[in-house]
């Protein structure tokens, strides 16, 4: 009997060991080796240069700027010189980024902000070959640039379906952070369809991940476990300039839609219905009779727009667009922008205590409006050619800052010129050139005559330090 009990215990112990081993095997972390070996050769390093550049200028750019003094919250990743500092922080510098080959005949995808304003672009392959690249086309709102090199039989990535991504799935990035080619980092999808809500890239439903992304990863691919590209690494959330666990990628579906349009017609079209919207908070929901917060409250409609023609009114709350719920007002622009102009979409509304559905024939966002929104060319109230919005300082703010007779506060960055100069909300602008400015009206009047190709010197106060910043407005494309 004792022998039988011992045998039974032994079998039970063996069973526990087997169960533990099986459980451990079931929860093993993935091995990315095969994925990297297969797809790494299709990832490239992108170098964008302006005229007069040299390697020494780019390499020494970090000496010109204290990186801790430019904590831009949504930060893009440039190479030497730091984020927001064009081409190494001085005229004629180099911007470094990543990219990936999407076809064997030499088409390469990267971010627009990596090559924006470049006079020449070079890509370095995994076999160390360097090839001159032509910018076929780009789109600032999607932050997409399509490059082409003269070569054949190149290794290309496999494209996936970003709409199938779910929070918790493993993803992997390959890129060139800080110029270290083919660095591999991994993590999970933190969230999908993230929208920032600002005019800059308001049409992108970002993929949020916790993959370690740093300067130089910009434009690199984000892979799923099947080795398919599901996104393009584009931005990070940081107040130090380095990775802090929150990074964002452009869905590959969005990017390839832009690529197709660039190939077909040279530019990207977007849908527009012509409404100005805001979030619905608890107080607004209560006053409107909504059972819960959510949706996009219409506070203005454009005369003659698709929305006005469909009967959408000020005070309506848009609850769904094309059958997809609108949780935050920032959810709506990506849905509308991705809709084909001329298509008919059902819009669910809440009005006077009732829910109704109206069909809307989507209009087309003008290319001029898109450019203005991306570059701060006047689409937003209070903006100006420098791509920034400023407001008057209150008496309390002046007292706290110790400023009496000068200064306006930057409240929003809306375009490329201010972003390149590393300006950020909260900066105090004291002077435009040699002219002191005390009100937003004085500031906007001082810069209203700035033309493409001009550079304006601003005296900016940040925390306890003041410095002159040159803000250059890019020349228009020929």
Secondary structure, 3 states (H helix, E strand, C coil): CHHHHHHHHHHHHHHHHHHHHHHHHHCCCCCCHHHHHHHHHHEEEEEEECCCCCHHHHHCHHHHCCHHHCCCCEECCCCCCCCCEHHHHCCCCEEEEEEEECCCCCEEEECHHHHCCCCEEEEECCCCCEEEEEEEEEECCCCEEEEEECCCCCCCCEECCHHHCCCCCEEEEEECHHHCCCEEEEEEEEEEEECCCCCCCCCCCEEEECCCCCCCCCCCEEECCCCEEEEEEEEEECCCCCCCCCEEEEEHHHHHHHHHHHHHHCCCCCEECCEEEEECCHHHHHHHCCCCCCCEEEEEECCCCHHHHHCCCCCCEEEEECCEECCCCHHHHHHHHCCCCCCEEEEEEEECCEEEEEEEECEECCHHHHHHHHHCCCCCCCCCCCCEEEEECCHHHHHHHCCCCCCEEEEEECCHHHHHECCCCCCEEEEECCEECCCHHHHHHHHCCCCCCCEEEEEEEECCEEEEEEEECCCCCC
